[in-house]
Amino acid sequence: MGKQSSASVTTQPRKTWPLTILLLLTLSTAMAFLIISTFDSCTTSSRNNVGHYIQERQKEKEEQWSIDNQVNRNDQAPSPNPLDFMKSKLVLLVSHELTLSGGPLLLMELAFLLREVGVQVVWVTNQKPNQPDDVMYSLEHKMLDRGVQVFSAKGQEAVNTALKADLVILNTAVAGKWLDAVLKDDVAYVLPKVLWWIHEMRGHYFKLEYVEHLPFVAGAMIDSHTTAYYWKNRTHDRLGIKMPETYVVHLGNSEELMEVAENRVAKRVLREHVRESLGVRNEDLVFALINSVSRGKGQDLFLRSFHESLQMIQERKLQLPSIHAVIVGSDMSAQTKFETELRNFVSEKNIQDRVHFVNKTLTVAPYLASIDVLVQNSQARGECFGRITIEAMAFQLPVLPVAPWR
């Protein structure tokens, strides 16, 4: 009995050790929570006080900055506009067409910049479609709303304007046909005040019927040094004529586009909206080619490469996000032969759920905000440095320039 009692006494403390340890841990935990709670309370109070102080100081700084800024605005004269010297001048703009393509849109922007400094601006379009055109109607009224006068390219009013104008700007090489067709005997009088804005590099533009008057104009304006060098050599070697004084003026982005490109909230909202309209998820990878749909822009090569990429992903079982191709610049109403070929290719390869055609538009910012990669697939087909490239760069998008392989 004594042994049993002794055994009972000696084993009892051993059974309490786990409980003791748990109790100590519980107490330690409780104390820790108590300390943390107390510390957090003090810290929160301190943080609130500091935060309140910082907010007050920030408010004071903002108020002071506002006062200083107002004083500076009152003291300083507004910076002069580089085009102020053109105020009250008469400028005639001659475009070969009026479409949602690069050349006409650039000339329209120039028209609006000139109007801002009080220039009298007259616009004529040399080539007009036989049927009523909604795009042309819309663009003409956009100019009329901004104070640009729109005349017929072949009427006497255009001739009189050219004779009176302080400056005549021909937009693209093709616009050169307007000189003889409309001005006729008055060409020699107008040439000394012509600034020829050239964008093209394709071989078929180097025809004497287009540019025979090029050596006699006041100057040529070209978008890049590469294009200027190309024109200088090509006109000399192929046509035997000399380029006039040539000015390289690099393209820039419009204020409207930059406002979106620099606004994160606007870009996010546009991205969500456009992707939802296309049926594309946020995590999908979207490649886009943004150009008017034509063979020279390379949409066929883009779609062919895209289809081969889909095949490669499937064959190699690559773990990648779903990829989509977007072609912005379609013409839903015209359905040209080339666009029909593109759509037939998409149907034949059964990739309708991955390829999206978007109608041509004056506003590209929403699509730049919604895509992941811009493909510029026409660099080696006689295209100049496309403006869409620098617009995509403003949105911090990777740009994939591709030379055609056929």
C-alpha positions in Angstrom: 0.0 0.0 0.0 2.8 2.3 0.9 4.5 1.7 -2.4 1.3 2.3 -4.3 0.8 5.6 -2.4 4.4 6.5 -3.1 4.0 5.8 -6.7 0.8 7.8 -6.8 2.5 10.8 -5.3 5.5 10.7 -7.6 3.5 10.4 -10.8 0.9 13.1 -10.1 3.2 16.0 -10.6 4.3 14.6 -13.9 0.7 14.7 -15.2 0.4 18.4 -14.3 3.4 19.5 -16.3 1.5 19.7 -19.6 -1.3 21.7 -17.9 1.2 24.0 -16.3 2.9 24.6 -19.6 -0.4 25.3 -21.3 -1.4 27.6 -18.5 1.9 29.5 -18.8 1.5 29.7 -22.5 -2.0 31.0 -22.1 -0.9 33.6 -19.6 2.0 34.6 -21.8 -0.3 34.9 -24.8 -2.8 37.0 -22.8 -0.1 39.2 -21.5 1.3 39.6 -25.1 -2.2 40.6 -26.4 -2.5 43.0 -23.5 0.8 44.6 -24.2 0.2 44.7 -27.9 -3.3 46.1 -27.3 -1.8 48.8 -25.0 1.0 49.5 -27.5 -1.5 49.7 -30.4 -3.7 52.1 -28.5 -0.8 54.3 -27.8 0.5 54.0 -31.3 -2.9 54.6 -32.8 -3.3 57.7 -30.7 0.2 58.8 -31.6 -0.3 58.0 -35.2 -3.6 59.9 -35.3 -1.9 62.9 -33.8 1.0 62.7 -36.2 -1.4 62.2 -39.1 -3.5 65.1 -38.1 -0.3 67.2 -37.9 0.8 66.1 -41.3 -2.6 66.8 -42.8 -2.6 70.3 -41.3 0.9 71.0 -42.6 0.0 69.7 -46.0 -3.1 71.8 -46.1 -1.1 74.9 -45.1 1.5 74.1 -47.9 -1.2 73.6 -50.5 -2.9 76.9 -49.5 0.5 78.7 -49.6 1.3 77.1 -53.0 -2.1 78.2 -54.3 -1.4 81.8 -53.2 2.1 81.8 -54.6 0.9 80.2 -57.9 -1.8 82.9 -58.2 0.8 85.6 -57.6 3.1 84.1 -60.2 0.2 83.9 -62.8 -0.6 87.6 -62.1 3.0 88.7 -62.4 4.1 86.7 -65.4 2.8 87.3 -68.9 1.4 84.2 -70.7 4.1 82.4 -72.7 3.8 83.2 -76.4 2.5 80.7 -78.9 5.1 79.7 -81.5 2.5 80.3 -84.2 1.6 83.8 -83.1 3.5 85.2 -86.1 0.8 83.7 -88.3 -2.1 85.7 -86.8 -4.5 87.2 -89.4 -2.8 85.3 -92.2 -4.7 83.3 -94.8 -3.7 79.7 -95.2 -5.0 77.2 -97.7 -4.8 73.5 -96.8 -5.0 71.0 -99.7 -5.6 67.4 -98.8 -5.7 64.6 -101.3 -8.6 63.0 -99.3 -10.6 63.4 -96.1 -10.6 60.1 -94.3 -9.7 58.7 -90.9 -6.1 58.1 -92.0 -2.9 59.6 -90.8 -2.3 62.4 -93.4 -5.7 64.1 -93.3 -6.0 63.9 -89.5 -2.6 65.5 -89.1 -3.5 68.3 -91.4 -6.8 68.8 -89.5 -4.8 69.1 -86.3 -2.6 71.7 -87.9 -5.7 73.6 -89.0 -7.0 73.7 -85.5 -3.7 74.9 -84.1 -3.6 77.7 -86.7 -7.2 78.7 -85.8 -6.2 79.1 -82.1 -3.9 82.0 -83.0 -6.4 83.7 -85.3 -5.3 82.4 -88.7 -7.9 82.3 -91.5 -7.9 78.7 -92.6 -9.5 77.3 -95.8 -9.6 73.5 -96.5 -10.1 71.8 -99.8 -10.2 68.0 -100.5 -8.9 67.0 -103.9 -10.4 63.5 -104.1 -14.0 63.1 -103.0 -16.2 59.9 -103.3 -19.0 59.9 -105.8 -21.5 58.8 -103.1 -22.3 60.6 -99.9 -19.7 59.7 -97.2 -20.6 59.8 -93.5 -17.0 60.1 -92.4 -16.2 63.0 -94.7 -19.4 64.7 -93.7 -18.5 64.3 -90.0 -15.0 65.6 -90.4 -16.0 68.6 -92.5 -18.5 69.6 -89.9 -15.9 69.1 -87.2 -13.7 71.6 -89.0 -16.6 74.0 -89.6 -17.4 74.0 -85.9 -13.8 75.1 -85.2 -13.9 78.0 -87.7 -12.2 76.3 -90.7 -13.8 77.1 -94.0 -14.4 74.2 -96.4 -14.4 74.9 -100.1 -14.7 72.7 -103.2 -11.3 71.8 -104.4 -12.0 72.5 -108.1 -14.1 75.6 -108.0 -13.1 79.2 -108.7 -13.3 79.9 -104.9 -10.3 77.6 -104.4 -8.3 79.2 -107.1 -9.0 82.7 -105.7 -8.0 81.5 -102.2 -4.8 80.1 -103.5 -3.9 83.3 -105.3 -4.6 85.4 -102.1 -3.2 83.0 -99.6 -0.1 83.8 -97.6 0.7 80.1 -97.4 -0.5 77.0 -99.3 0.1 73.6 -97.7 -0.1 70.5 -99.9 -0.6 67.4 -97.9 1.0 64.2 -99.3 2.7 63.7 -102.7 -0.6 62.8 -104.4 -2.0 66.3 -103.7 0.5 67.6 -106.3 -2.1 66.6 -109.0 -4.3 69.5 -107.7 -1.8 72.1 -108.9 -2.2 71.6 -112.6 -5.7 70.3 -112.5 -7.1 73.4 -110.7 -4.6 76.3 -110.9 -3.6 75.7 -114.5 -1.9 78.9 -115.7 -1.6 80.3 -112.2 0.6 77.5 -110.9 3.8 79.4 -111.3 2.4 82.3 -109.2 1.4 80.0 -106.3 4.5 77.7 -106.1 6.7 80.2 -104.2 4.3 80.1 -101.2 3.7 76.3 -101.2 4.9 74.2 -98.3 4.7 70.5 -99.3 4.0 68.1 -96.4 5.1 64.7 -97.6 4.4 61.4 -95.7 4.8 58.6 -98.3 7.7 56.4 -99.1 6.1 53.8 -101.5 7.6 53.6 -104.9 4.5 54.4 -106.9 4.4 57.9 -105.4 7.6 58.8 -107.2 5.9 59.8 -110.4 6.6 63.0 -112.3 2.9 63.7 -112.7 2.7 64.0 -108.9 5.9 65.9 -108.0 7.1 67.7 -111.1 6.6 71.0 -109.3 8.4 69.9 -106.2 11.8 71.7 -107.0 10.0 75.0 -107.3 8.0 75.2 -104.0 9.1 77.2 -101.0 9.9 74.0 -99.0 9.1 70.4 -98.2 8.2 69.2 -94.7 8.9 65.5 -93.9 8.3 63.5 -90.8 11.7 61.9 -90.3 15.3 62.1 -91.5 15.1 58.6 -93.0 12.1 59.6 -95.2 13.8 62.9 -96.1 17.0 61.0 -97.2 14.9 58.6 -99.1 13.1 61.3 -101.0 16.3 63.2 -101.8 17.9 60.2 -103.4 14.8 58.7 -105.1 13.8 62.0 -106.8 17.3 62.5 -108.0 18.0 59.0 -109.2 14.6 58.1 -110.6 13.1 61.4 -111.7 16.2 63.6 -112.2 14.8 66.5 -110.1 16.1 68.2 -107.0 14.3 68.4 -103.7 13.6 72.0 -102.4 14.7 73.2 -99.0 13.6 70.3 -96.7 12.5 70.6 -93.1 12.3 67.5 -90.9 9.5 68.0 -88.4 8.9 65.0 -86.1 5.4 64.0 -85.2 3.9 64.7 -81.8 0.9 63.5 -79.9 -2.3 65.5 -79.5 -3.2 67.1 -76.1 -6.4 65.0 -76.0 -4.5 61.7 -76.3 -1.8 62.8 -73.8 -4.5 63.6 -71.2 -5.7 60.0 -71.3 -2.2 58.5 -71.5 -1.2 60.3 -68.3 -4.4 59.5 -66.4 -4.2 56.1 -64.7 -7.9 56.1 -63.7 -9.0 57.0 -67.2 -6.9 54.2 -68.7 -8.2 51.6 -66.3 -11.8 52.6 -67.0 -11.3 52.5 -70.8 -9.4 49.2 -70.6 -12.3 47.6 -68.7 -15.0 49.0 -71.0 -13.3 48.1 -74.3 -12.3 44.6 -73.1 -15.9 44.0 -72.0 -17.3 45.1 -75.3 -14.9 42.8 -77.1 -15.5 39.8 -74.8 -11.9 39.8 -73.6 -10.9 39.2 -70.0 -8.6 41.4 -68.1 -5.9 38.7 -67.8 -5.9 37.9 -71.5 -3.1 39.1 -73.7 -4.2 41.4 -76.5 -2.2 42.3 -79.7 -3.5 45.0 -81.9 -2.8 46.6 -85.3 -4.3 50.1 -85.5 -4.3 51.3 -89.1 -6.8 51.8 -91.9 -7.4 48.3 -93.3 -5.5 48.0 -96.6 -3.0 45.7 -98.1 -0.2 48.1 -97.6 -0.7 48.1 -93.9 -0.1 44.4 -93.5 -3.2 43.2 -91.7 -3.0 39.9 -93.7 0.5 39.2 -92.4 -0.5 40.1 -88.9 -3.4 37.6 -88.9 -1.3 34.9 -90.5 1.4 35.3 -87.8 -1.2 35.3 -85.1 -2.7 32.1 -86.3 0.7 30.4 -86.4 1.3 31.6 -82.9 -2.0 30.0 -81.7 -0.9 26.7 -83.4 2.5 26.8 -81.8 1.0 27.4 -78.3 -1.3 24.4 -78.8 1.3 22.1 -80.2 3.9 22.8 -77.5 1.3 22.9 -74.8 2.6 26.3 -73.6 1.0 27.6 -70.4 0.1 31.2 -71.5 -2.8 33.6 -71.1 -5.3 33.5 -73.9 -4.2 35.7 -76.7 -6.4 37.9 -78.9 -5.8 39.9 -82.0 -7.6 43.3 -82.6 -7.7 45.1 -85.9 -8.7 48.7 -85.5 -9.5 50.5 -88.8 -12.0 48.2 -90.3 -14.7 49.6 -92.6 -17.9 47.7 -91.7 -20.0 49.4 -94.5 -17.6 49.2 -97.4 -16.4 45.6 -96.9 -13.5 46.0 -99.4 -12.1 43.0 -101.2 -9.0 43.0 -98.9 -11.1 43.1 -95.8 -13.3 40.3 -97.1 -10.2 38.2 -97.6 -9.2 38.9 -94.0 -12.6 37.9 -92.6 -12.6 34.8 -94.7 -9.2 33.8 -93.4 -10.5 34.2 -89.8 -13.5 32.0 -90.6 -11.5 29.3 -92.4 -9.1 29.0 -89.5 -12.0 29.1 -87.0 -10.5 31.8 -84.8 -13.4 34.1 -84.7 -13.4 34.1 -80.9 -9.8 35.3 -80.9 -9.8 38.0 -83.7 -11.8 41.2 -83.3 -12.5 43.8 -86.0 -13.1 47.3 -84.9 -14.5 50.0 -87.1 -12.3 52.9 -88.1 -12.4 55.7 -85.6 -11.1 59.2 -84.9 -10.3 58.3 -81.3 -7.6 55.6 -80.7 -7.0 56.3 -77.0 -9.5 53.8 -75.7 -7.9 51.0 -77.7 -4.4 51.9 -76.7 -5.6 51.8 -73.1 -7.1 48.3 -73.6 -4.3 46.4 -75.4 -1.0 44.9 -74.3 1.1 45.1 -77.5 0.9 47.2 -80.6 2.0 45.6 -83.8 3.2 48.0 -86.6 3.3 45.6 -89.5 4.0 48.0 -92.4 7.4 49.5 -91.8 9.0 47.9 -94.9 6.1 48.3 -97.2 6.8 51.9 -98.0 5.2 53.3 -94.8 6.8 56.3 -93.0 7.2 56.3 -89.2 3.6 55.9 -88.2 2.2 58.2 -85.7 0.4 55.4 -84.0 3.8 54.2 -82.9 4.5 57.2 -80.7 0.9 57.3 -79.5 1.4 53.7 -78.2 4.7 54.8 -76.6 2.8 57.5 -74.7 0.7 54.7 -73.2 3.9 52.8 -72.3 3.0 50.0 -74.6 5.6 47.7 -76.2 5.7 48.2 -80.0 6.4 45.3 -82.3 7.5 46.7 -85.7 7.5 43.9 -88.2 9.0 43.8 -91.7 7.0 41.7 -94.2 8.7 38.5 -95.3 7.0 38.0 -98.7 
